[in-house]
Amino acid sequence: MSTQTKTNLLGLTKSQMEAFFDSIGEKRFRATQLMKWIHHYGVDDFDEMSNLSKVLRAKLKEIAEVRGPEVVYKDFSEDGTRKWVLKVEGGSCIETVLIPMDDKRRTLCVSSQVGCSLDCSFCSTGKQGFQRNLTPAEIIGQVWVAQRSYGPRTDSANRPVTNVVMMGMGEPLMNFEPVMDSMELMLDDWGYGLSKRRVTLSTSGVVPAIEKMIGRTDVALAISLHAPNDELRNELVPINRKYPIKQLLDVCNRYLDTLGDNRSITIEYTLIAGINDQPEHVRQLIKLLRGFDCKINLIPFNPFPNNDYRRPSRNAIMRFQNALIDANYVVTVRSTRGDDIDAACGQLVGQVMDKTRRSAKYADQGEIENAQIIDAVQIHDTPNSGSTPA
């Protein structure tokens, strides 16, 4: 039987794994045995799964596989950041980054699409265009690759990846079901056993998809706001033309209402010199977020080729931060990590076989103002064309 027809077990949730074993006439408890081998120990060879019978191992080799993305390049930054370039089905490459926050925390930045279906003006990923959505195996495979780089887990407390942020290449909510399945695996004790507070989904504001999250998941939510008014956000985050700020904050409040106490939304705000970092912008932001339960993460812009935006000065960043603190907001400034290996926020580009031809436009014309966005609902409802079953 060819490998193309085999079921890739890497991306299956617990219920999906149980259904798989039901379908081949095996006991459902085999699901958790397999998940432990795959996700705790990083094993992809059925012959190494010693608590399975030889007959079952032989059977699995005929009909199934554990296949993660292929590591084609890896780079380690001086600050400890690790970046992997991973080849996925179809030949394109994605990037994932592991950031050591301190001695105990390592945060993995995970991609959800090959390229990005949006075109935010300050993000290099969007300039690469868009090919397709990633499968669950390709999404959770990034966690699997990162964890394997540290060796097998020896106990429940030994987690090389302690936090996951869906902030890599792509808009996660344009790839809803695979992202939900992948986060379910991240939270499952038979998967990666992460706390719901340690898995964060970041979105540019796909309002109908945030609505669908209600009752489906309770992971942390981060909103890529980046502007305090609709006029400016229309330029920086073009999906705002379809789902303006008021709609976005309203649905965030509804999502927040379903979570437990002491939960809040993270507002991400990339500071771009002379564009959205002026005193009038911080005053507007303070007014906009008044009464909204949030913390604010300021992100100094990370430069990339063929883009005229600049990072603000340290003093400008501090003035913006202090104004928010004086207004009683909890504010952090994201440290720039991994920029020496192009792994900083907004710098992930991979290698995309662009179906939108957006990358060619930018290569030919440089920065294009008011680039036309792909209709959000159309992308959200489109099957993963070109993807393989996970």
N, C-alpha and C positions, 0 to 999 in steps of 0.2 A: 504494500500500500504506500502511495507517495506521501511525502511529508505535508503536501498541501491539503490533504484530506483529513489529517489528524486534528483532533481537538486540542487546542492549546489550553492547558489547565492553569496557566499562570494568572489569567485574568478572571477566573471564576470566583464569585462570592461563595459563602458557605452553602446557601440554599441551592445555588447553581451547581456546585460540586456534588451535593447530595443527589440532585436530579440526574447528574451524569452517571453516578454509580447505580442509581435505580435503573437507568436505561440500559446498563450492561449486565444487570442481574446480580449486582454485588450489594453488600450491606452498606447502609448509609453512614455508619461510623467510619468507614474508610475515608470519607471526605475530610474529617479533621486530622486523620493520620497524614494524608497527602499534604494538607495545608501546612502542617507543622514542618514537614520536610522541605517544602518549597519556600515558605516565608520566614521560618525561624532559622533554618540551617542553610538556606540558599542552594539546595540540591536540585539539579536538573536531570540527573541520571537515575532512572527507576531502579537500576541494579544496586544502587547504594541505599535504597530504602529498605533497611534490613528487617523491619517488623511487618513487611508484606510478604506473602508467600511467593515462591518462585513462579507458580502458575499465574498469579495475579500480575506480577512484574512483567512476565512475558506477554500477557494479554494487553497490558497498558502500553507496552512498546509498540504493539501493532496498531493501536487505535488512537493513541494520545501522545502528547509531548509537553515539555516545559520549556518554552522558548521565549527568552527575553530579547530586547533590542541588542543589536551587535555594537559593542564598543569599538569605535574606529579611531578614537583619539581621546586622551585624557591629559589634563594639565593641572598642576598644583600651584597655587599662588603663594607668595611669600607670607601672606597673612593666614595661611592654613586653608583657604577656600579651595575646593576641588571642583573641577568642571569636566563633564563627560560629553563628548559628541557621540550620539547614538544613531546608527542607521536603522531605519524602520522599513516596513514593507513598501515596495515601490521605488526604493533607492534614495529617497530624501533623508536628510539628517536633522535631528533635533538636538537641543542642548538641555542639560540639567545640571544644577549647581548645588553643592553642599557647603554650607557656611557655618563654621564653628563660632558660636556666640560666646561661649566661655568653656570652662573645663567640663561641664556637664551637659551642655545643650548644643546640638547640631541640627540646623534647620536646612531641609532640602527644598529647593525651589523646583517645582515640577511643571513640565509643559503639558498642554492638553490638545494642541493642534500642530500640524506641520505648517509653519508660518502663522499667520493670524488673519481672521476674516474681517477684522476691523483695521483702521488706518489712523491710529492716534499719531499726531504730528511729532511728538517728542520721543517715540519708541522705534528703535531700529528694527524690531521684529516685524512690525507692520509694513515696513518698506520692502520686505522680502516677498510680499504677496502671500497667497494662501493656496495650499494644495488639497488638504483633506483633514478630517478629524482623526485623532488617534483612537485606537481600540483600547478597551480596558487593559489588555495585556501589555500594550505599549505605554500606558500611563503608569500602572502599578509596577511595570518593569523597570521604571526609573528608580523607584524606591528599592526594588530588589537588587539592582546593580550597585547602588550606593551602599546598601547594607552588606552585600557580599564583599565589598572592598575592605571591610573591617573583619571579615571572617564570620563564622556562625555565631548566633546568639547562644550563650551558655546558660543564661537564666533570664527571668522576666524583667529584671532591672537592667540588663545589659542590652541597651538599645542604641546602636550606632546612630540611627536617625531618631531624634527625639521629637522633632516638629516637622510638619510639612506645610508648605504654603503653595497653593495653586496660583502661582504668579510667574510661571515661566512663559514659554512661547504659546500664544493663542489666548482666546477668550473662553474660559472654562464653560460658561453657561451657553455657549453656542454648540457645545458637545455634551448635552445634559446627561443622558443615560450612562454613557461610559464613565463620565466623571463621578456620577453618584455611585456607581458600582465600585469604582476604584477607591473612593473615600470610605465606602463600607468596609472594604478590605483593610484599609489603614486603621480603622477603629476596632475591627474584630480581634479578639484575643488570639484567635487561631491565625490571624494575619500578622499585623504589626503592632496591635495592642495600644494604639495611641489614644490619648484623651481627646474628647471632642473639642476641648479648649486649645489643643495643640495641632489641630488641623484647620487651616484657614483657607477659605475660598475667596479669591479676589476677582471682582467683576467690574467692567466698565459701566455696567448699568443696564443689563437686559431685563427689563422690568417683568415681563411675563414669566421668565424662568426663575426669578427670585420668588415670585408668587408660588411657583411649583415646588420650590424648596420647602415651603411651609408644610410641616407634618411629614416630610420625607427625610429631612436631616436636621441636625442641630449643631453643625460645625460652626466655627467662628466665621464671620462675614466681614470682608473688607471691601470698601467702595473706592474705586479709582476716580476721585472727584476732580482734582487738579485745577479747578476754577470756581470762583464764588458766585458766578452769574451765568445765565444761559448763553448770552452773546459770546463770551469768551470760551465757554466750554464747547459750544458748537464748533469752534475752530480747533481746539486742542483734542477733543474727544467727540468725533463726528456723530457717534450713535446718540448723542444728546439731542440731535435734531428730531429723532424719533421718540425718545423717552427723556423729556426735560427733567430738570433737577427736582421739581416738586413731586412729580410722579415717582421718581427714584427714592426720595426720602420717605414718602408715604409708604411704599411697599417695604422699605427697610424697617420702618416702625412696626408694620404688621408681622414681619419675620421676628423681630426682637420680642414682640409680645408673646411668642410661643416658646421662648427660651426661659431658663430659670433665672433666679435673682443674680444680681452682680454680673450680668452679661451686657456687653455693649458692642456697637459697631465701630470698626476702625475706618477712619477717613484717611485715605492716602492722597497726598498733595505734593506733586513734583514741583519744586521751585525752579523757575526759569527766569534768568536775569532780564529785567525790563518787561517781562510779559505778564507774569502773575504774582510777582513778589513785592509789589509796591504798597505803600501805606493804605491806599484806598481798597486794595484787594483784601488785606487782612481785616479791615473794618467790615467789609461786605461779608467775609467768611464768618466773623464773629456773630453778625446779625443772622446770617443764614442758618447757622447751627444752634442758635439759642433754643434750649429746651429739647434738643436732640441728644439722646444718650450715646455719647461717642467718645473715643479718644482719637487724637490726630497724630498721624505719622508724616512728618515732613521729609521729602526725598530730594536732596540736591540733584539737579539734572546731571546725568552722565553723558558726556559728548560721544558722538559717533560720526563717521564720515558722511559728507554731503548733507550736513545739517548745520544751520546757522545759529541755533540756540546756544546759550552759554550758561554755565553754572554761576549762581550768584556768589558774591563774596561771602566770606565767613561772617563779617559784620552784618550783612543784609539778612543772612539766614538767622542769626541770633536776634535781630530786631523783630523779624516775623514771629519767631518762636516766643519771645518774651511778651509780645503783644497778646498772643493767644493765652499764655500762662496768666497774664494779668487779668484776662477775662474769665479765669477759672476753668480753663480747659486743661486736660491732661495731654501733654505734647511731648513727643520724642522726635529726634532727628535721626534718620536712618544713616548708620555708618556706611561709607562706601567701601565695599569689600570685593576683592577679586577683579578690580578694574585693570590690573596689570595683565590679566589673561582674558579680558573682555567678558567677564562674568558678572559685572555689576548690573544693577537694576536698569532695564531698558536697553541693555547691550546684547541680549541673546538673539542670534540670527540663524544659526544652523545652516542648512543647505536645502533650499526649498525649490521643488519643481513647480513653479508658480502657475496656477490655472487662471489667475485673475489678470495676468500680464502687468500687474502693478509694479513689480520690480523693474521691468523694462522701461516703464514710464519714468520712474525716478532716475534710472541710469541715464536715460536720454535727456531728460529735462531738468534734473536736479529736483529741488524741493518744489512740489506743486501745491498751491494753496487750494483749500476747500475741496480736497479730493473726495470723489463720490464714494459713499460707503455702500457696501453690499447690504441689501435689505435684511434686517436682523431676523425677522420672522421666517423669511424664506430659508435662510441658512439653518435656523434652529429646527425647522421641520424637515430638512433634507437628510436622507440617509447618508451613511458614511461611504460615499462612492469611492471605490478604489481600495477600501480597507478589506482585510481578511478576517474571517471569524476568529474571535478570541476565546 
